[in-house]
């Protein structure tokens, strides 16, 4: 007989740490290491919180492995019903089947303590894996806590999934992955070695992407030697996977099954990720499958040739396949493992791969190929030597057969290398739309300053730049900008913000005081239907260093919307880059680093279309200022603050 007990949880020791204090995996692990405080350090006001998870061992159903999830604690006292332990992560063998209350008291160095008691039900029988938070619902961890996604984190492989309330197929919540492909789901579960399992889940995705897909896979954790920390290692140690791409009805969830054999693993990981499409998952379940052969997993990647846009390379990523049958959708086929194919004409073709294993079982995957001649827009700007209000534009696009120019003042031009004269001074965005022979469009933009005197430039104040990767959209407001961004053509380019400022000291202070991601979020819920910035927790900030004329009078303006009453937004115009917030906390408007301060309290509105515009006059005391905006009461997704259209004139 094998073993089973309710609430079998293979959780890492930091799982509940994330749910309680909202920091990264590495930071959670560091929370268990203590050093003596330095001089002038703040008092430790965080009380210990006791918590633990537990899982049976496969050798003996009565022996339970306990994993300590306590925070702010240094010592531990376990009570197993009379017998005790002071180990951090003990194992204990119970007398037999039954329900056993287990108590953990965790204490810190000051003598403060906290106690929790959980019932452990031990039952002899066939081993049944348990998926924690399978439907992404709140408060479904064994102790009644959790936000629906705490069990699905692995920061080494990607950001934590988002939660959606609509559409869902079971309960009130589901998992959501945005189309920027930055979020993943990962959970380790205990299984029996050399056993076949059926993993089931429900999925849906939007229908606005050219290459929509979601992959759900199972990884061999025991064979690999522990939790996966590199994406390629996860891909290389996949036991089975299924890729889904049905976009026929984005409001309806479809069920999918993945059958796999655990092999030599007694721990596996469920790992899911998405392509360039917004996808949703719900209601995972696992059960012992029928003994016998396991079907192969079909998968392939598509790459267009750089020299011939009609030529495509198909890279086979299938698992446990022996033979392969390709149908390229134009009447041509191949049995190569990873073929190359040249199409005769541009069109949209459905490519199908059927993979057959040595046992004769097969799996099929189809993907659409939309053949477009590639094009890359690019141009340079030269100001006329005799008239500063006139610019000359030189096209530097690749593969373009048609060009449309927009000068940012309402005028347009179609054709090559235009010149344009502006009627008034200002900062204008010039846009070039370049079209290939199949109609594919590429966009390039550049800001031009038309002025004889000094004009203040706020970078990406509309939050509408670099929208291909929404994380890069907010990079102009990050206090530690990345070295590269992805442009709107999907190309990785040097960030225009890197090197302009980099405040590591302030970033470290916010990490230690609040949470670990100070960059504002990017949102489609900006003002006037465009993108904007979002504060969804207390550590988010707007940060940008801006050159100004010392002593000149300016008007600062910002559009904001709070979705909960009492959630205020603070705007600081600083005359220096600060290393902490102690000064502005003590005296927001009177600190020596503050040239101007505004506390916005008039922007509460649940209507996403309604923003409040707040403007005020200020006079800088230095030649550069720091725009610094925070909202300390925006602590989660129910009381977010949205921001847009930051200007200085």
C-alpha positions as CSV (number, residue, x, y, z in Angstrom):
1,X,0.0,0.0,0.0
2,X,1.1,3.5,-0.7
3,X,0.1,6.5,1.3
4,X,-2.3,9.4,1.2
5,X,-3.4,12.2,3.5
6,X,-5.5,15.3,3.1
7,X,-3.8,18.6,2.4
8,X,-0.5,17.1,1.1
9,X,1.5,20.2,0.3
10,X,4.9,20.3,-1.1
11,X,5.6,24.0,-0.6
12,X,8.8,25.9,-0.4
13,X,9.6,27.5,3.0
14,X,9.0,30.9,1.6
15,X,5.4,30.4,0.2
16,X,3.5,32.0,3.0
17,X,6.2,34.6,3.5
18,X,5.2,35.9,0.0
19,X,1.6,36.0,0.9
20,X,2.2,37.8,4.2
21,X,4.9,40.4,3.4
22,X,4.8,40.4,-0.4
23,X,8.5,40.3,-1.3
24,X,10.6,38.2,-3.7
25,X,11.8,34.6,-3.2
26,X,15.3,35.7,-2.4
27,X,14.2,38.3,0.0
28,X,12.0,35.8,1.8
29,X,14.9,33.5,2.2
30,X,16.9,36.3,3.6
31,X,14.2,37.0,6.1
32,X,15.4,34.0,8.1
33,X,19.0,35.3,8.4
34,X,19.5,37.8,11.3
35,X,22.3,40.3,12.0
36,X,22.8,42.7,14.9
37,X,21.3,46.1,14.1
38,X,23.6,48.9,13.1
39,X,23.8,52.2,14.9
40,X,20.7,54.5,14.4
41,X,18.7,51.5,13.0
42,X,14.9,51.5,13.5
43,X,13.2,49.3,16.0
44,X,11.9,45.9,14.7
45,X,8.2,46.3,14.9
46,X,7.3,43.1,12.9
47,X,5.9,40.4,15.1
48,X,6.6,36.7,14.4
49,X,3.9,34.8,12.5
50,X,3.8,31.0,12.8
51,X,2.8,28.8,9.9
52,X,3.8,25.6,8.3
53,X,2.9,23.1,5.6
54,X,3.3,19.3,5.6
55,X,3.5,16.3,3.3
56,X,3.8,12.6,3.8
57,X,6.8,10.6,2.8
58,X,6.4,8.0,0.1
59,X,8.1,5.3,2.1
60,X,5.7,5.4,5.1
61,X,2.3,7.1,5.1
62,X,2.6,7.7,8.9
63,X,5.9,9.8,8.5
64,X,5.1,13.4,7.8
65,X,7.7,16.0,6.7
66,X,6.9,19.5,8.1
67,X,8.1,22.6,6.3
68,X,8.4,25.8,8.4
69,X,6.7,28.8,6.9
70,X,7.1,31.2,9.9
71,X,8.3,34.7,9.5
72,X,10.2,37.1,11.8
73,X,11.2,34.0,13.9
74,X,14.4,32.5,15.2
75,X,13.2,29.6,17.4
76,X,10.5,27.0,16.9
77,X,8.6,24.7,19.3
78,X,6.6,21.8,17.8
79,X,4.0,19.8,19.7
80,X,2.8,16.6,17.9
81,X,0.3,15.7,20.6
82,X,2.7,15.1,23.5
83,X,5.9,14.6,21.7
84,X,7.9,17.8,20.8
85,X,10.7,19.1,18.7
86,X,12.7,22.3,18.3
87,X,13.9,21.5,14.8
88,X,13.2,24.1,12.1
89,X,11.7,21.5,9.6
90,X,11.1,18.3,11.5
91,X,9.8,14.9,10.5
92,X,7.5,13.0,12.8
93,X,6.0,9.4,12.6
94,X,2.5,9.1,13.8
95,X,1.0,5.9,15.3
96,X,-1.3,5.2,12.4
97,X,-4.3,6.5,10.6
98,X,-6.2,9.4,12.1
99,X,-6.5,13.2,12.5
100,X,-3.7,14.7,14.6
101,X,-3.5,18.3,15.8
102,X,0.0,19.7,15.4
103,X,1.0,23.0,17.1
104,X,3.9,25.3,16.2
105,X,5.0,28.2,18.3
106,X,7.5,30.5,16.7
107,X,9.4,33.2,18.6
108,X,11.8,36.0,17.7
109,X,14.9,37.3,19.6
110,X,12.9,39.7,21.7
111,X,10.7,37.0,23.2
112,X,7.6,37.7,21.1
113,X,5.8,34.6,19.9
114,X,2.9,33.4,17.8
115,X,1.2,30.0,17.7
116,X,-0.8,28.0,15.1
117,X,-2.5,24.6,15.2
118,X,-3.4,22.6,12.1
119,X,-5.0,19.2,11.8
120,X,-3.0,16.6,9.9
121,X,-5.2,13.8,8.6
122,X,-3.1,10.6,7.9
123,X,-4.8,7.9,5.8
124,X,-3.2,4.7,4.3
125,X,-4.1,4.2,0.7
126,X,-3.0,4.9,-2.9
127,X,-0.9,8.0,-3.1
128,X,-2.9,11.0,-4.6
129,X,-1.0,14.2,-5.5
130,X,-2.5,17.4,-4.3
131,X,-2.4,20.7,-6.2
132,X,-2.6,23.7,-3.9
133,X,-4.8,26.7,-5.0
134,X,-5.9,24.7,-8.1
135,X,-8.7,27.2,-9.0
136,X,-6.7,30.3,-8.0
137,X,-9.3,31.2,-5.3
138,X,-8.6,33.3,-2.3
139,X,-8.1,31.7,1.2
140,X,-7.6,28.1,-0.1
141,X,-4.2,27.4,1.4
142,X,-4.3,24.7,4.2
143,X,-4.4,27.4,6.9
144,X,-7.2,29.3,5.2
145,X,-5.0,32.1,3.8
146,X,-3.7,32.8,0.3
147,X,-4.6,35.1,-2.6
148,X,-5.1,32.4,-5.2
149,X,-1.6,32.5,-6.6
150,X,0.8,32.2,-3.7
151,X,1.5,28.5,-4.5
152,X,2.3,29.3,-8.2
153,X,5.4,31.5,-7.8
154,X,8.9,31.0,-9.1
155,X,10.6,34.4,-9.6
156,X,13.6,32.9,-11.3
157,X,11.4,31.7,-14.2
158,X,9.1,34.8,-14.5
159,X,6.8,37.1,-12.7
160,X,3.8,35.9,-10.7
161,X,0.6,35.4,-12.5
162,X,-2.2,37.9,-12.3
163,X,-5.7,37.1,-11.0
164,X,-8.9,37.7,-13.1
165,X,-12.5,37.8,-12.0
166,X,-14.0,37.6,-15.5
167,X,-14.3,35.4,-17.3
168,X,-13.9,32.4,-15.0
169,X,-15.2,28.8,-15.3
170,X,-15.3,27.7,-11.7
171,X,-15.5,29.8,-8.5
172,X,-14.7,33.5,-8.6
173,X,-11.2,33.8,-9.9
174,X,-8.8,32.4,-12.5
175,X,-5.1,32.9,-13.5
176,X,-4.3,35.6,-16.0
177,X,-1.1,36.0,-18.0
178,X,-0.7,39.3,-20.0
179,X,0.6,39.3,-23.6
180,X,4.0,40.6,-22.6
181,X,5.0,37.0,-21.7
182,X,6.5,38.1,-18.4
183,X,4.3,36.0,-16.1
184,X,4.5,32.2,-15.4
185,X,2.9,29.7,-13.1
186,X,5.0,27.1,-11.2
187,X,4.1,24.6,-8.4
188,X,5.9,21.6,-7.2
189,X,3.8,18.6,-6.1
190,X,4.6,15.2,-4.6
191,X,3.9,12.2,-6.9
192,X,4.6,8.4,-6.9
193,X,7.5,7.5,-9.1
194,X,6.9,5.5,-12.4
195,X,3.2,6.3,-12.3
196,X,1.0,7.7,-15.1
197,X,-1.1,10.8,-14.3
198,X,-3.7,12.8,-16.0
199,X,-3.4,16.6,-15.4
200,X,-6.5,18.5,-16.4
201,X,-7.1,22.3,-16.7
202,X,-9.4,24.8,-18.4
203,X,-8.1,27.7,-20.6
204,X,-9.2,30.6,-22.8
205,X,-7.3,33.4,-24.5
206,X,-8.1,36.6,-26.5
207,X,-8.5,36.4,-30.2
208,X,-6.3,39.5,-31.1
209,X,-2.9,37.9,-31.6
210,X,-1.3,36.4,-34.7
211,X,0.5,33.6,-32.8
212,X,-1.7,32.8,-29.7
213,X,-0.7,29.8,-27.5
214,X,-0.4,28.6,-23.9
215,X,1.9,25.8,-22.9
216,X,1.3,23.7,-19.7
217,X,4.1,21.3,-18.9
218,X,5.3,19.0,-16.2
219,X,8.9,19.0,-15.1
220,X,11.0,16.3,-13.4
221,X,12.1,18.0,-10.2
222,X,13.7,15.0,-8.5
223,X,15.7,14.0,-11.5
224,X,17.0,17.5,-12.0
225,X,17.9,17.8,-8.3
226,X,15.7,20.5,-7.0
227,X,13.6,23.6,-7.8
228,X,14.2,25.0,-11.3
229,X,15.9,28.4,-11.5
230,X,16.7,28.7,-15.2
231,X,14.1,28.6,-18.0
232,X,16.3,26.5,-20.3
233,X,16.8,23.9,-17.6
234,X,13.0,23.8,-17.1
235,X,12.5,23.2,-20.8
236,X,15.2,20.6,-21.0
237,X,13.7,18.6,-18.1
238,X,10.1,18.5,-19.3
239,X,8.3,15.1,-18.8
240,X,5.3,16.1,-20.8
241,X,3.7,19.2,-22.2
242,X,0.6,20.4,-24.2
243,X,0.3,23.6,-26.2
244,X,-3.3,25.0,-26.7
245,X,-4.3,27.8,-29.1
246,X,-8.0,27.7,-29.6
247,X,-9.2,31.3,-29.8
248,X,-12.7,30.7,-31.2
249,X,-14.5,32.1,-28.1
250,X,-12.5,34.2,-25.7
251,X,-15.4,34.2,-23.2
252,X,-15.6,30.4,-23.0
253,X,-13.1,28.1,-21.2
254,X,-12.1,24.8,-22.8
255,X,-10.9,21.7,-21.0
256,X,-7.5,20.1,-21.8
257,X,-5.8,17.0,-20.5
258,X,-2.0,16.3,-20.3
259,X,-1.0,12.7,-19.6
260,X,2.5,12.1,-18.3
261,X,4.6,9.4,-16.5
262,X,6.5,10.6,-13.4
263,X,9.5,8.3,-14.3
264,X,12.1,8.4,-11.5
265,X,10.6,11.5,-9.9
266,X,8.7,11.7,-6.6
267,X,8.4,15.4,-7.0
268,X,7.3,17.1,-10.3
269,X,6.5,20.7,-11.1
270,X,3.5,22.1,-13.0
271,X,4.9,24.9,-15.2
272,X,2.8,27.1,-17.5
273,X,3.6,30.1,-19.7
274,X,2.1,31.9,-22.7
275,X,2.9,33.3,-26.1
276,X,2.2,36.9,-27.2
277,X,-1.5,36.7,-26.2
278,X,-3.4,37.4,-23.1
279,X,-4.4,34.0,-21.7
280,X,-6.3,32.6,-18.7
281,X,-6.2,29.3,-16.9
282,X,-8.5,27.8,-14.2
283,X,-9.4,24.7,-12.2
284,X,-6.3,22.4,-12.3
285,X,-6.8,18.8,-11.2
286,X,-4.7,15.6,-11.2
287,X,-5.5,11.9,-10.9
288,X,-3.8,8.6,-11.4
289,X,-4.2,7.6,-15.1
290,X,-4.5,4.3,-16.9
291,X,-1.4,2.2,-16.8
292,X,0.4,1.8,-20.1
293,X,2.0,3.9,-22.8
294,X,1.8,7.7,-22.6
295,X,1.1,9.7,-25.7
296,X,3.9,12.1,-27.0
297,X,3.7,15.9,-26.6
298,X,3.6,17.8,-29.8
299,X,5.3,21.2,-30.1
300,X,7.2,23.4,-32.6
301,X,8.5,26.9,-33.0
302,X,8.3,28.9,-36.2
303,X,11.0,31.3,-37.6
304,X,10.9,33.4,-40.7
305,X,14.1,33.6,-42.8
306,X,16.0,36.9,-42.8
307,X,16.9,36.6,-46.4
308,X,13.6,35.3,-47.9
309,X,10.3,36.2,-46.3
310,X,8.6,33.2,-47.9
311,X,11.0,30.8,-46.2
312,X,10.2,29.4,-42.8
313,X,12.1,27.1,-40.4
314,X,10.1,24.8,-38.2
315,X,11.9,23.7,-35.0
316,X,10.5,20.6,-33.4
317,X,10.1,20.8,-29.6
318,X,8.0,17.6,-29.2
319,X,8.6,15.1,-26.4
320,X,8.8,11.3,-26.8
321,X,8.2,11.5,-30.6
322,X,9.7,8.9,-33.0
323,X,8.2,10.0,-36.3
324,X,6.8,13.3,-37.5
325,X,4.3,14.2,-40.2
326,X,4.2,17.9,-41.3
327,X,1.4,19.5,-43.4
328,X,2.4,23.1,-44.3
329,X,-1.1,24.1,-45.3
330,X,-0.3,24.7,-49.0
331,X,-0.4,21.1,-50.2
332,X,3.2,20.3,-49.3
333,X,4.3,17.9,-46.5
334,X,7.5,16.6,-44.8
335,X,8.6,13.8,-42.5
336,X,11.7,15.6,-41.3
337,X,12.1,16.2,-37.6
338,X,12.6,20.0,-38.1
339,X,12.0,21.0,-41.7
340,X,12.4,24.2,-43.7
341,X,9.7,25.2,-46.2
342,X,9.5,27.9,-48.9
343,X,6.0,29.1,-49.7
344,X,5.0,30.3,-53.2
345,X,2.9,33.3,-52.3
346,X,2.1,35.4,-49.2
347,X,-1.0,34.2,-47.4
348,X,-2.1,32.7,-44.0
349,X,-1.4,29.0,-43.8
350,X,-2.3,26.4,-41.1
351,X,0.8,24.3,-40.3
352,X,0.0,20.9,-38.6
353,X,2.4,18.5,-36.9
354,X,1.4,15.0,-36.0
355,X,3.9,13.3,-33.7
356,X,3.9,9.5,-33.2
357,X,5.7,7.7,-30.4
358,X,7.5,4.3,-30.5
359,X,4.4,2.7,-29.0
360,X,2.2,4.0,-31.8
361,X,0.4,6.8,-29.9
362,X,0.2,10.2,-31.5
363,X,-0.5,13.9,-30.8
364,X,-1.3,16.8,-33.1
365,X,-0.6,20.5,-32.9
366,X,-1.6,23.2,-35.5
367,X,-0.4,26.8,-35.8
368,X,-1.2,29.5,-38.3
369,X,1.6,31.2,-40.3
370,X,0.6,34.7,-41.5
371,X,3.3,35.5,-44.2
372,X,4.2,39.1,-44.3
373,X,7.1,40.8,-46.0
374,X,9.1,42.3,-43.1
375,X,9.7,46.0,-42.7
376,X,11.6,48.2,-40.2
377,X,10.8,51.9,-39.9
378,X,13.6,54.3,-39.2
379,X,14.6,57.9,-39.9
380,X,16.9,60.7,-38.9
381,X,16.1,64.4,-38.2
382,X,18.1,67.5,-39.2
383,X,17.2,71.0,-38.2
384,X,17.5,73.6,-40.9
385,X,20.5,75.7,-40.5
386,X,18.7,78.9,-41.4
387,X,15.3,78.3,-39.8
388,X,15.1,76.5,-36.5
389,X,11.4,75.8,-37.0
390,X,12.1,73.8,-40.2
391,X,13.2,70.1,-40.0
392,X,14.4,67.8,-42.7
393,X,13.6,64.1,-42.4
394,X,15.6,61.3,-44.0
395,X,14.1,57.9,-44.4
396,X,16.3,55.0,-43.2
397,X,13.7,52.2,-43.3
398,X,14.4,48.7,-44.5
399,X,11.9,46.9,-46.7
400,X,9.4,49.8,-47.0
401,X,7.4,50.4,-50.2
402,X,5.2,53.2,-48.7
403,X,5.8,55.9,-46.1
404,X,3.4,57.9,-44.1
405,X,4.8,60.8,-41.9
406,X,3.0,62.5,-39.1
407,X,4.7,65.7,-37.8
408,X,2.9,65.9,-34.4
409,X,1.1,69.2,-35.2
410,X,-1.8,67.8,-37.2
411,X,0.0,67.7,-40.6
412,X,0.9,64.6,-42.6
413,X,3.0,63.7,-45.7
414,X,3.2,60.6,-47.9
415,X,6.5,59.9,-49.6
416,X,10.2,60.1,-49.2
417,X,12.3,62.5,-47.2
418,X,10.0,65.4,-46.4
419,X,10.8,68.8,-44.9
420,X,8.3,70.5,-42.5
421,X,8.0,73.9,-40.9
422,X,6.3,74.3,-37.6
423,X,4.2,77.3,-36.8
424,X,4.9,77.5,-33.1
425,X,7.7,76.5,-30.7
426,X,7.2,73.3,-28.7
427,X,8.1,69.6,-28.4
428,X,6.6,67.5,-31.2
429,X,6.6,63.8,-31.8
430,X,7.3,62.8,-35.4
431,X,5.9,59.4,-36.4
432,X,6.8,57.4,-39.5
433,X,4.6,54.5,-40.5
434,X,6.5,52.3,-43.1
435,X,4.6,49.6,-45.0
436,X,6.0,46.5,-46.7
437,X,4.8,45.1,-50.0
438,X,2.3,42.8,-48.2
439,X,0.9,45.7,-46.1
440,X,2.8,45.0,-42.9
441,X,3.4,48.2,-41.0
442,X,6.3,49.3,-38.8
443,X,6.4,52.5,-36.7
444,X,9.2,54.7,-35.6
445,X,9.0,57.9,-33.6
446,X,11.3,60.7,-32.5
447,X,10.8,63.8,-30.4
448,X,11.9,67.1,-31.9
449,X,12.3,70.3,-29.9
450,X,11.4,73.4,-31.8
451,X,12.7,76.4,-29.8
452,X,15.3,79.1,-29.7
453,X,15.2,79.1,-25.9
454,X,15.0,76.3,-23.3
455,X,12.0,73.9,-23.3
456,X,11.4,71.3,-20.5
457,X,11.2,67.7,-21.8
458,X,9.3,65.2,-19.7
459,X,10.1,61.7,-21.1
460,X,7.1,59.5,-21.9
461,X,4.7,61.7,-19.9
462,X,1.8,60.1,-21.9
463,X,3.0,56.5,-21.1
464,X,2.3,55.6,-24.8
465,X,5.9,54.7,-25.8
466,X,7.3,51.2,-26.0
467,X,4.0,49.4,-25.7
468,X,5.2,46.1,-27.3
469,X,6.5,45.1,-23.9
470,X,4.3,46.8,-21.3
471,X,7.0,46.6,-18.7
472,X,9.2,48.8,-20.9
473,X,6.3,51.3,-21.3
474,X,7.0,52.5,-17.7
475,X,10.8,52.3,-17.9
476,X,11.0,56.1,-18.3
477,X,9.6,56.4,-14.8
478,X,11.8,53.8,-13.1
479,X,14.4,55.1,-10.6
480,X,16.7,52.3,-11.9
481,X,16.0,52.1,-15.7
482,X,16.9,49.0,-17.6
483,X,19.8,49.0,-20.1
484,X,17.5,47.9,-23.0
485,X,13.9,48.1,-24.0
486,X,11.8,46.4,-26.7
487,X,10.6,48.9,-29.4
488,X,7.2,48.7,-31.0
489,X,8.6,46.5,-33.8
490,X,9.7,43.9,-31.3
491,X,13.4,44.8,-31.5
492,X,15.5,45.0,-28.4
493,X,17.3,48.4,-28.4
494,X,19.3,50.5,-25.9
495,X,17.0,52.2,-23.5
496,X,16.9,56.0,-24.0
497,X,16.5,56.4,-20.2
498,X,19.5,54.3,-19.1
499,X,22.3,56.6,-17.9
500,X,20.1,59.6,-17.4
501,X,19.6,58.6,-13.8
502,X,20.0,55.6,-11.5
503,X,19.1,55.9,-7.9
504,X,20.1,52.5,-6.4
505,X,20.2,53.9,-2.8
506,X,16.6,55.0,-2.9
507,X,15.6,51.8,-4.6
508,X,17.2,49.7,-1.8
509,X,15.4,51.9,0.8
510,X,12.0,51.3,-0.7
511,X,12.8,47.5,-1.1
512,X,13.6,47.3,2.7
513,X,10.7,49.6,3.8
514,X,7.8,48.7,1.5
515,X,8.2,46.0,-1.1
516,X,10.5,45.1,-4.0
517,X,9.2,46.6,-7.2
518,X,9.2,50.4,-7.2
519,X,8.6,50.7,-11.0
520,X,5.1,51.9,-11.8
521,X,2.9,49.4,-13.6
522,X,1.8,50.0,-17.2
523,X,-2.0,49.9,-17.8
524,X,-4.4,50.1,-20.7
525,X,-6.7,52.2,-18.4
526,X,-5.0,55.5,-19.1
527,X,-6.8,58.8,-19.7
528,X,-8.5,59.3,-23.1
529,X,-8.4,55.6,-23.9
530,X,-4.6,55.4,-24.1
531,X,-2.0,53.7,-21.9
532,X,-1.1,55.1,-18.5
533,X,0.8,54.2,-15.3
534,X,-0.6,52.3,-12.3
535,X,0.2,52.1,-8.6
536,X,-1.0,48.7,-7.2
537,X,1.1,48.6,-4.0
538,X,2.8,50.9,-1.6
539,X,6.3,50.6,-3.1
540,X,5.4,51.9,-6.6
541,X,6.8,55.3,-7.6
542,X,7.0,57.7,-10.5
543,X,10.7,58.9,-10.8
544,X,12.2,61.0,-13.5
545,X,15.1,63.6,-13.5
546,X,14.2,66.6,-15.7
547,X,16.3,69.5,-16.8
548,X,14.8,73.0,-16.1
549,X,15.8,76.6,-15.9
550,X,16.6,77.6,-12.3
551,X,14.4,80.5,-11.2
552,X,11.9,80.2,-14.1
553,X,8.2,79.7,-13.3
554,X,6.6,76.5,-14.6
555,X,3.2,74.8,-14.5
556,X,3.2,71.1,-13.5
557,X,0.2,69.0,-14.5
558,X,-0.8,65.3,-13.9
559,X,-4.0,63.3,-14.5
560,X,-4.9,60.8,-11.8
561,X,-7.7,58.5,-10.7
562,X,-8.1,56.6,-7.5
563,X,-10.5,53.7,-7.4
564,X,-11.0,53.8,-3.7
565,X,-12.0,56.5,-1.3
566,X,-9.2,57.9,0.9
567,X,-6.4,56.7,-1.4
568,X,-4.4,59.9,-1.9
569,X,-1.5,60.5,-4.3
570,X,1.5,62.7,-3.3
571,X,3.5,64.7,-5.9
572,X,7.0,65.9,-5.0
573,X,9.1,68.1,-7.2
574,X,12.6,67.6,-5.6
575,X,15.7,69.7,-6.2
576,X,18.0,66.8,-5.6
577,X,18.0,63.0,-5.8
578,X,17.2,61.7,-2.3
579,X,18.5,58.4,-0.9
580,X,15.6,57.7,1.4
581,X,12.1,59.1,2.3
582,X,12.7,60.0,5.9
583,X,12.9,63.8,5.2
584,X,9.7,63.9,3.0
585,X,7.9,61.6,5.5
586,X,8.7,64.0,8.3
587,X,7.8,67.2,6.4
588,X,6.4,66.6,2.9
589,X,6.1,70.3,1.9
590,X,8.9,71.7,4.0
591,X,11.8,69.4,3.6
592,X,14.9,71.0,2.1
593,X,14.8,68.7,-0.9
594,X,11.3,69.7,-1.8
595,X,10.7,72.6,-4.2
596,X,6.9,71.9,-4.5
597,X,4.4,69.4,-3.0
598,X,0.8,68.5,-3.9
599,X,-1.4,66.0,-2.0
600,X,-4.1,64.8,-4.4
601,X,-7.3,63.9,-2.6
602,X,-9.9,64.8,-5.2
603,X,-9.6,62.0,-7.8
604,X,-11.7,59.1,-6.4
605,X,-13.8,57.6,-9.2
606,X,-14.7,54.0,-10.0
607,X,-15.4,55.0,-13.6
608,X,-12.2,54.2,-15.5
609,X,-13.0,57.0,-18.0
610,X,-12.9,59.8,-15.4
611,X,-9.6,61.3,-14.4
612,X,-8.9,64.4,-12.4
613,X,-6.3,66.9,-13.7
614,X,-4.3,68.6,-11.0
615,X,-1.9,71.5,-11.9
616,X,0.2,73.9,-9.8
617,X,2.8,76.6,-10.3
618,X,6.4,76.1,-9.1
619,X,9.8,77.7,-9.4
620,X,12.8,75.4,-9.3
621,X,15.8,76.3,-7.1
622,X,18.2,74.2,-9.2
623,X,18.8,73.4,-12.9
624,X,17.2,70.0,-12.6
625,X,14.3,68.6,-10.7
626,X,13.1,65.1,-9.8
627,X,9.4,64.4,-10.5
628,X,8.6,62.0,-7.6
629,X,5.1,60.6,-7.1
630,X,3.8,58.0,-4.7
631,X,0.6,56.6,-3.2
632,X,1.2,54.8,0.0
633,X,-2.4,53.7,0.5
634,X,-2.6,51.9,-2.9
635,X,-1.7,48.5,-1.4
636,X,-3.4,46.0,-3.7
637,X,-5.6,45.6,-6.8
638,X,-8.8,46.9,-5.1
639,X,-7.5,50.4,-4.4
640,X,-5.2,51.2,-7.3
641,X,-4.2,54.6,-8.6
642,X,-4.0,55.4,-12.3
643,X,-1.8,58.2,-13.7
644,X,-1.3,59.8,-17.1
645,X,-0.3,63.0,-19.0
646,X,2.6,64.3,-16.9
647,X,3.7,67.7,-18.2
648,X,5.8,70.7,-17.3
649,X,5.3,73.9,-19.3
